[in-house]
Amino acid sequence: MKDATPVVVVGGGIAGLATARAMLNHDIAVRVLERRSDSSSEGFAVNLPGNAVKALASLGLGDAIERWGHPLRRREYRTDSDRLLFSVDEDAFWGEAARPRSIRRATLVDMLRGCLGGDVVRYGADVRSLSVDDDQAKVALVDGETLTARLVVAADGVGSGVRKCLFGDDAGVRHSIISKSSWRFVAPNPGIDCWTVWAGARGVILLMPLEGGEVYGWASATRDGATASTDALVALSESFPTRVRQAVAAAAVEPGAILHSPLEEVRLPAWSRGRAVLVGDAAHATAPVWAQGVALALEDAIVLAACLSSSSDDAAALAVFEARRRARVDHVQKMTDAMSKAAKLPVLVRNLLMPVVGPKRYRQTYGPLRTEV
C-alpha cells in the first residue's frame, strides 16, 4: 500500500463498500466501520440506471451485474387508470453494455464486499466522535478504541452522524418536494415486465420486476396528510389498477414486507472539512425520482479514489473531487426537483403535459449522465 495510515470509511453499505473497492483498486489502504453487527441491509432492491451499470463495470463488477442484475429494457409512465402516457426504450438510449438493471440490495452489497479481504470491513464498530483538522484525523469508537486515519470518508447515509459532527445536526437536510415519506416493498410479480410508474391524484406507485418472480415497489403520497401505516398505503392503492393493488395487498399480509421511511434530501454548500469528506447520500441525498442515489454514490467512490491516488496533497485532492462531482450532482438535484414538482400538478394538467414533456425530461436528465465520470 502507498500509505500505511488507512482511509477510514464510516458506513458499510453500498457507498462505503464501493469506496473501499475503489481505494483498493488504487492501492490505497482502507478500513470500513459499520455500526451494525452484520451486513444486513434495509431497502429490499435498487434500480441501476445506465450510469450505475457503467460505474459497477469500472469497479470490476461488470460480469457480476450482468449475471445478477435483472434487465430493464423499457420504462412506462401511466395514469392511475392504467392509461399509458409515454414509454422509453432504455436499451436504445443506454446501449446494451449499459442496460439498466434491477437488483436486490443484499446481492449488490455482497458483490461490492467480495474480494475486499476479511480485515477491511469491521462490523459492530459504532463511532462516538471524530476529530479532523488539516493535519490528522482520529475516530473514537463507542467501545473506547481510537483509530488514526489518513482521511475519514462519511458514507453513512442521509442520517449521517459524521455530517452532524462536521456541520451540525440539521445541516443541509430537508423534506423532499415530492413527499415527506414513502413506502418500499417486495411482492409476487402480478404481471409487470418493465419499470412502470403510475401517478394519480393522491400519490405515485412504482413497480419494477426482480429475478425470482417478484417485484420491487416504491410509493409516495404526493398530497399531505398520509400516515406511515401499511393501511395508508393500501388505501392509496385503491384507485390504482388491479395489478398494482394485487402487489400492495400481497406485501401487506407479510410481516416486514413493507418499509416506511421519511423522504429526506441533503443539499450542502461543501462536502468536506479538514480531513473528512462526505460521499453518497450523506453528501447529496435526493428523492428516488431518477434512481440516482446508488449511481451517484458509486461514481463518488470512483472519483474520490482517483483524486487521492493522483495527488500527494489530500486537501487538494478533496477540492478536486468536489469540483469534479458538483456539476453532475447539481444536475441530478435540479432534475429531481423539476419532476417532483410535476408530480404535484393537477392530474388533468399533468396528464396533458407528460406525453410531450416526459420523454424530453428523460433525455434532459439522463443525457449528461451517459458521459464517463
RODO-2510 file (C-alpha; in nm, 4 decimals, decimal comma):
residues 373
     n   res          X          Y          Z
     1     m     0,0000     0,0000     0,0000
     2     k     0,1195     0,3541    -0,0759
     3     d     0,0434     0,4844     0,2760
     4     a     0,0222     0,2642     0,5840
     5     t    -0,2263     0,5015     0,7503
     6     p    -0,5645     0,3936     0,6164
     7     v    -0,8527     0,5916     0,4822
     8     v    -1,1331     0,5176     0,7322
     9     v    -1,4779     0,4855     0,5786
    10     v    -1,7744     0,5234     0,8146
    11     g    -2,0640     0,3173     0,6835
    12     g    -2,0598    -0,0325     0,5382
    13     g    -2,3494    -0,0006     0,2946
    14     i    -2,3304     0,0481    -0,0808
    15     a    -2,1461     0,3834    -0,0702
    16     g    -1,8942     0,2650     0,1870
    17     l    -1,8170    -0,0677     0,0234
    18     a    -1,7870     0,0952    -0,3187
    19     t    -1,5427     0,3461    -0,1704
    20     a    -1,3373     0,0631    -0,0220
    21     r    -1,3256    -0,1228    -0,3543
    22     a    -1,2224     0,1922    -0,5381
    23     m    -0,9482     0,2656    -0,2824
    24     l    -0,8059    -0,0856    -0,3080
    25     n    -0,8133    -0,0625    -0,6871
    26     h    -0,5714     0,2308    -0,6450
    27     d    -0,3608     0,0529    -0,3811
    28     i    -0,4834     0,2845    -0,1030
    29     a    -0,5073     0,1354     0,2479
    30     v    -0,8668     0,1447     0,3717
    31     r    -1,0827     0,0333     0,6653
    32     v    -1,4626     0,0340     0,6766
    33     l    -1,6516     0,0820     1,0043
    34     e    -2,0111    -0,0402     1,0167
    35     r    -2,2147     0,0012     1,3335
    36     r    -2,4435    -0,2932     1,2587
    37     s    -2,3309    -0,6373     1,3624
    38     d    -2,3589    -0,7847     1,0136
    39     s    -2,4126    -0,6915     0,6502
    40     s    -2,7945    -0,6985     0,6564
    41     s    -2,9408    -0,4054     0,4677
    42     e    -3,2826    -0,2476     0,4522
    43     g    -3,4338    -0,1285     0,1284
    44     f    -3,5046    -0,4585    -0,0491
    45     a    -3,3905    -0,3668    -0,4013
    46     v    -3,2500    -0,0868    -0,6153
    47     n    -3,2805     0,0396    -0,9708
    48     l    -2,9488     0,0795    -1,1537
    49     p    -2,9693     0,3216    -1,4486
    50     g    -2,7037     0,3036    -1,7168
    51     n    -2,4536     0,5274    -1,5373
    52     a    -2,4709     0,2996    -1,2311
    53     v    -2,4062    -0,0041    -1,4515
    54     k    -2,1049     0,1733    -1,6032
    55     a    -1,9736     0,2603    -1,2573
    56     l    -2,0011    -0,1014    -1,1425
    57     a    -1,8068    -0,2108    -1,4509
    58     s    -1,5380     0,0444    -1,3635
    59     l    -1,5157    -0,1099    -1,0163
    60     g    -1,4555    -0,4507    -1,1729
    61     l    -1,8121    -0,5798    -1,1338
    62     g    -1,9304    -0,5784    -1,4948
    63     d    -1,9612    -0,9568    -1,5166
    64     a    -2,1311    -0,9750    -1,1771
    65     i    -2,4014    -0,7225    -1,2624
    66     e    -2,4562    -0,8997    -1,5938
    67     r    -2,5121    -1,2214    -1,4009
    68     w    -2,7178    -1,0999    -1,1044
    69     g    -2,8991    -0,7905    -1,2316
    70     h    -3,2454    -0,8217    -1,3867
    71     p    -3,2517    -0,6338    -1,7218
    72     l    -3,4859    -0,3354    -1,7500
    73     r    -3,5244    -0,2654    -2,1216
    74     r    -3,8224    -0,0287    -2,1092
    75     r    -3,9893     0,2333    -1,8905
    76     e    -4,3601     0,3084    -1,8857
    77     y    -4,5340     0,6098    -1,7311
    78     r    -4,9076     0,5525    -1,6717
    79     t    -5,2081     0,7143    -1,5084
    80     d    -5,3791     0,5501    -1,2129
    81     s    -5,6409     0,4249    -1,4601
    82     d    -5,3574     0,2417    -1,6414
    83     r    -5,3529     0,4673    -1,9469
    84     l    -5,0059     0,4788    -2,0998
    85     l    -4,8761     0,8373    -2,1161
    86     f    -4,5380     0,7534    -2,2710
    87     s    -4,2687     0,4877    -2,2736
    88     v    -3,8908     0,4887    -2,3119
    89     d    -3,6758     0,2291    -2,4881
    90     e    -3,3904     0,2146    -2,2378
    91     d    -3,1898    -0,0313    -2,4472
    92     a    -3,1864     0,2172    -2,7327
    93     f    -3,0973     0,5082    -2,5040
    94     w    -2,8203     0,3493    -2,2961
    95     g    -2,6964     0,0726    -2,5254
    96     e    -2,6600    -0,2953    -2,4395
    97     a    -2,3400    -0,2524    -2,2359
    98     a    -2,5088    -0,0040    -2,0018
    99     r    -2,8539    -0,1617    -1,9965
   100     p    -3,0331    -0,0617    -1,6726
   101     r    -3,0864    -0,3354    -1,4163
   102     s    -3,2811    -0,4047    -1,1013
   103     i    -3,1065    -0,5940    -0,8251
   104     r    -3,1700    -0,6911    -0,4664
   105     r    -2,9812    -0,4626    -0,2312
   106     a    -2,8316    -0,7549    -0,0396
   107     t    -2,6951    -0,9016    -0,3631
   108     l    -2,5357    -0,5704    -0,4581
   109     v    -2,3805    -0,5390    -0,1116
   110     d    -2,2350    -0,8897    -0,1421
   111     m    -2,0916    -0,8044    -0,4836
   112     l    -1,9238    -0,4901    -0,3537
   113     r    -1,7902    -0,6636    -0,0424
   114     g    -1,6431    -0,9548    -0,2385
   115     c    -1,2619    -0,9619    -0,2614
   116     l    -1,2213    -0,6819    -0,0043
   117     g    -1,0479    -0,9137     0,2398
   118     g    -1,1534    -1,0153     0,5878
   119     d    -0,9847    -0,7267     0,7686
   120     v    -1,1251    -0,4396     0,5613
   121     v    -1,4816    -0,4243     0,6982
   122     r    -1,5320    -0,4141     1,0742
   123     y    -1,8875    -0,4751     1,1925
   124     g    -2,0199    -0,3623     1,5302
   125     a    -1,7950    -0,0543     1,5144
   126     d    -2,0095     0,2374     1,6304
   127     v    -1,8485     0,5800     1,6014
   128     r    -1,8756     0,8006     1,9115
   129     s    -1,6894     1,1067     1,7871
   130     l    -1,4238     1,2228     1,5463
   131     s    -1,1539     1,4852     1,5355
   132     v    -1,0461     1,6161     1,1974
   133     d    -0,8249     1,9079     1,1000
   134     d    -0,5723     1,9819     0,8281
   135     d    -0,3053     1,7610     0,9876
   136     q    -0,4755     1,4484     1,1178
   137     a    -0,7999     1,2604     1,1687
   138     k    -0,8992     1,0426     1,4615
   139     v    -1,2124     0,8327     1,5001
   140     a    -1,3255     0,7377     1,8516
   141     l    -1,5453     0,4292     1,8802
   142     v    -1,8107     0,3577     2,1409
   143     d    -1,6047     0,0647     2,2703
   144     g    -1,3239     0,3048     2,3660
   145     e    -1,0834     0,2428     2,0785
   146     t    -0,9472     0,5363     1,8792
   147     l    -0,8320     0,4964     1,5188
   148     t    -0,5929     0,7258     1,3358
   149     a    -0,6916     0,7887     0,9737
   150     r    -0,5341     0,9449     0,6698
   151     l    -0,8833     1,0648     0,5857
   152     v    -1,2370     0,9991     0,7120
   153     v    -1,4968     0,9272     0,4455
   154     a    -1,8581     0,9595     0,5607
   155     a    -2,0640     0,7013     0,3743
   156     d    -2,3277     0,6675     0,6461
   157     g    -2,6347     0,7762     0,4554
   158     v    -2,8929     1,0505     0,4698
   159     g    -2,8906     1,0500     0,8522
   160     s    -2,5102     1,0704     0,8599
   161     g    -2,3616     1,1008     1,2073
   162     v    -2,0351     1,2219     1,0582
   163     r    -2,2146     1,5030     0,8748
   164     k    -2,3731     1,6106     1,2038
   165     c    -2,0302     1,6144     1,3714
   166     l    -1,8864     1,8264     1,0914
   167     f    -2,1689     2,0660     1,0094
   168     g    -2,4382     2,0425     1,2793
   169     d    -2,7465     1,8303     1,3455
   170     d    -2,9743     1,9520     1,0662
   171     a    -2,7217     2,0881     0,8177
   172     g    -2,8497     2,0595     0,4624
   173     v    -3,1399     1,8230     0,5404
   174     r    -3,4869     1,8950     0,4036
   175     h    -3,8070     1,7079     0,3277
   176     s    -3,8371     1,6010    -0,0335
   177     i    -4,0536     1,8181    -0,2565
   178     i    -4,2500     1,5196    -0,3853
   179     s    -4,3473     1,3871    -0,0415
   180     k    -4,2423     1,3744     0,3222
   181     s    -4,2473     0,9948     0,3303
   182     s    -4,2513     0,6811     0,1220
   183     w    -4,3096     0,3078     0,1331
   184     r    -4,0931     0,0309    -0,0128
   185     f    -4,1887    -0,3333    -0,0522
   186     v    -4,1313    -0,6607    -0,2347
   187     a    -4,4205    -0,8756    -0,3562
   188     p    -4,5005    -1,1541    -0,6042
   189     n    -4,4963    -1,0184    -0,9585
   190     p    -4,8555    -0,9565    -1,0755
   191     g    -4,7503    -0,9399    -1,4409
   192     i    -4,5080    -0,6466    -1,4622
   193     d    -4,2496    -0,6846    -1,7395
   194     c    -4,0740    -0,3461    -1,7201
   195     w    -4,0082    -0,0471    -1,4947
   196     t    -4,3577     0,1032    -1,4569
   197     v    -4,4863     0,4014    -1,2607
   198     w    -4,8492     0,5025    -1,2092
   199     a    -4,9417     0,8531    -1,0936
   200     g    -5,2776     0,9519    -0,9514
   201     a    -5,4337     1,2448    -0,7691
   202     r    -5,3021     1,1402    -0,4276
   203     g    -4,9797     0,9601    -0,4992
   204     v    -4,7339     0,7651    -0,7102
   205     i    -4,6629     0,3906    -0,7149
   206     l    -4,3698     0,2289    -0,8949
   207     l    -4,3212    -0,1406    -0,9652
   208     m    -4,0182    -0,2986    -1,1317
   209     p    -3,9523    -0,6690    -1,1875
   210     l    -3,6887    -0,8637    -0,9953
   211     e    -3,5482    -1,2073    -1,0565
   212     g    -3,7338    -1,4916    -0,8895
   213     g    -4,0832    -1,3830    -0,9926
   214     e    -4,1089    -1,0800    -0,7642
   215     v    -4,1422    -0,7037    -0,7999
   216     y    -3,9899    -0,4204    -0,6033
   217     g    -4,2357    -0,1446    -0,5190
   218     w    -4,1959     0,2185    -0,4151
   219     a    -4,4816     0,4530    -0,3316
   220     s    -4,5297     0,8050    -0,2061
   221     a    -4,8338     1,0101    -0,1131
   222     t    -4,7943     1,3368    -0,3000
   223     r    -5,0729     1,5031    -0,1037
   224     d    -5,0070     1,5938     0,2600
   225     g    -5,1832     1,4103     0,5391
   226     a    -5,0897     1,0472     0,4696
   227     t    -4,9833     0,8403     0,7698
   228     a    -4,6955     0,5969     0,7919
   229     s    -4,9171     0,2912     0,8305
   230     t    -4,9457    -0,0014     0,5924
   231     d    -5,3204     0,0658     0,5868
   232     a    -5,2470     0,4098     0,4393
   233     l    -5,0547     0,2509     0,1527
   234     v    -5,3356     0,0027     0,0897
   235     a    -5,5849     0,2915     0,0856
   236     l    -5,3634     0,4879    -0,1541
   237     s    -5,3502     0,1909    -0,3929
   238     e    -5,7303     0,1524    -0,4118
   239     s    -5,7580     0,3909    -0,7070
   240     f    -5,4793     0,2153    -0,8990
   241     p    -5,5034    -0,0747    -1,1479
   242     t    -5,5679    -0,4315    -1,0371
   243     r    -5,2062    -0,5446    -1,0753
   244     v    -5,0870    -0,2613    -0,8517
   245     r    -5,3488    -0,3389    -0,5871
   246     q    -5,2515    -0,7055    -0,6021
   247     a    -4,8854    -0,6292    -0,5353
   248     v    -4,9629    -0,3949    -0,2455
   249     a    -5,2162    -0,6361    -0,0938
   250     a    -4,9727    -0,9270    -0,1159
   251     a    -4,6995    -0,7258     0,0558
   252     a    -4,9388    -0,6011     0,3234
   253     v    -5,0055    -0,9504     0,4616
   254     e    -4,6364    -1,0345     0,5021
   255     p    -4,4743    -0,9043     0,8241
   256     g    -4,1794    -0,6821     0,7400
   257     a    -4,2581    -0,6765     0,3697
   258     i    -4,3406    -0,3042     0,3739
   259     l    -4,0912    -0,0469     0,4973
   260     h    -4,1997     0,3097     0,5618
   261     s    -3,9375     0,5825     0,5847
   262     p    -3,9089     0,9626     0,5783
   263     l    -3,8207     1,1018     0,2376
   264     e    -3,5368     1,3436     0,3081
   265     e    -3,2851     1,5163     0,0847
   266     v    -2,9453     1,6690     0,1580
   267     r    -2,8160     1,9887    -0,0018
   268     l    -2,4830     2,1216     0,1282
   269     p    -2,2546     2,4033     0,0117
   270     a    -1,9459     2,1926     0,0952
   271     w    -1,8828     1,8212     0,1353
   272     s    -1,5546     1,8285     0,3264
   273     r    -1,3951     1,9791     0,6334
   274     g    -1,0348     1,9173     0,7308
   275     r    -0,9510     1,5525     0,6691
   276     a    -1,3120     1,4403     0,6354
   277     v    -1,5345     1,4169     0,3278
   278     l    -1,8948     1,3121     0,2646
   279     v    -1,9973     1,0810    -0,0187
   280     g    -2,3242     0,9358    -0,1451
   281     d    -2,6457     1,0149     0,0418
   282     a    -2,4513     1,1654     0,3329
   283     a    -2,3469     1,4442     0,0956
   284     h    -2,6308     1,4777    -0,1543
   285     a    -2,9309     1,2515    -0,0973
   286     t    -3,2162     1,3065    -0,3425
   287     a    -3,5656     1,1648    -0,3757
   288     p    -3,5524     0,8468    -0,5898
   289     v    -3,7319     1,0114    -0,8827
   290     w    -3,4439     0,9331    -1,1220
   291     a    -3,2919     0,6433    -0,9221
   292     q    -2,9586     0,8216    -0,8840
   293     g    -2,8800     0,7567    -0,5169
   294     v    -2,6773     0,4417    -0,5764
   295     a    -2,5387     0,5649    -0,9087
   296     l    -2,4018     0,8881    -0,7621
   297     a    -2,2543     0,7019    -0,4642
   298     l    -2,0706     0,4595    -0,6937
   299     e    -1,9405     0,7483    -0,9021
   300     d    -1,8292     0,9363    -0,5894
   301     a    -1,6243     0,6335    -0,4835
   302     i    -1,4507     0,6068    -0,8209
   303     v    -1,3677     0,9776    -0,8465
   304     l    -1,2545     1,0158    -0,4835
   305     a    -1,0122     0,7239    -0,5071
   306     a    -0,8742     0,8522    -0,8370
   307     c    -0,8215     1,2015    -0,6920
   308     l    -0,6414     1,0701    -0,3833
   309     s    -0,4262     0,8404    -0,5948
   310     s    -0,3141     1,1153    -0,8314
   311     s    -0,2153     1,3741    -0,5685
   312     s     0,0260     1,3802    -0,2755
   313     d    -0,1808     1,6596    -0,1166
   314     d    -0,5030     1,5183     0,0290
   315     a    -0,6587     1,8622     0,0831
   316     a    -0,6037     1,9463    -0,2816
   317     a    -0,7409     1,6059    -0,3805
   318     l    -1,0632     1,6713    -0,1875
   319     a    -1,1027     2,0073    -0,3593
   320     v    -1,0599     1,8425    -0,6993
   321     f    -1,3030     1,5662    -0,6025
   322     e    -1,5774     1,8146    -0,5176
   323     a    -1,5088     2,0250    -0,8254
   324     r    -1,5404     1,7176    -1,0479
   325     r    -1,8590     1,5931    -0,8831
   326     r    -2,0521     1,9105    -0,8048
   327     a    -2,1948     1,9876    -1,1510
   328     r    -2,3205     1,6305    -1,2014
   329     v    -2,4847     1,6169    -0,8595
   330     d    -2,6368     1,9632    -0,9047
   331     h    -2,7826     1,8499    -1,2373
   332     v    -2,9484     1,5443    -1,0793
   333     q    -3,0889     1,7508    -0,7935
   334     k    -3,2256     2,0132    -1,0329
   335     m    -3,3989     1,7489    -1,2465
   336     t    -3,5288     1,5733    -0,9347
   337     d    -3,6892     1,8961    -0,8157
   338     a    -3,8469     1,9534    -1,1565
   339     m    -4,0021     1,6056    -1,1727
   340     s    -4,1119     1,6219    -0,8075
   341     k    -4,2976     1,9481    -0,8753
   342     a    -4,4584     1,7964    -1,1855
   343     a    -4,5939     1,5112    -0,9737
   344     k    -4,7896     1,7660    -0,7691
   345     l    -4,9605     1,9319    -1,0661
   346     p    -5,3378     1,8885    -1,1025
   347     v    -5,3999     1,5484    -1,2612
   348     l    -5,5624     1,6786    -1,5798
   349     v    -5,2765     1,9225    -1,6405
   350     r    -5,0104     1,6624    -1,5664
   351     n    -5,1661     1,4014    -1,7935
   352     l    -5,1874     1,6510    -2,0788
   353     l    -4,8245     1,7576    -2,0404
   354     m    -4,6488     1,4290    -1,9706
   355     p    -4,6690     1,2679    -2,3185
   356     v    -4,4724     1,5663    -2,4515
   357     v    -4,2695     1,6800    -2,1508
   358     g    -4,1927     1,3342    -2,0104
   359     p    -3,9698     1,1960    -2,2893
   360     k    -3,7925     1,5312    -2,3146
   361     r    -3,7298     1,5387    -1,9378
   362     y    -3,5946     1,1824    -1,9503
   363     r    -3,3422     1,2802    -2,2185
   364     q    -3,2513     1,6022    -2,0390
   365     t    -3,1873     1,4129    -1,7166
   366     y    -3,0006     1,1078    -1,8365
   367     g    -2,8266     1,2523    -2,1430
   368     p    -2,5452     1,4196    -1,9444
   369     l    -2,5139     1,1074    -1,7256
   370     r    -2,4071     0,8940    -2,0211
   371     t    -2,0647     1,0610    -2,0130
   372     e    -1,7929     0,8860    -1,8114
   373     v    -1,7099     1,0245    -1,4671
***
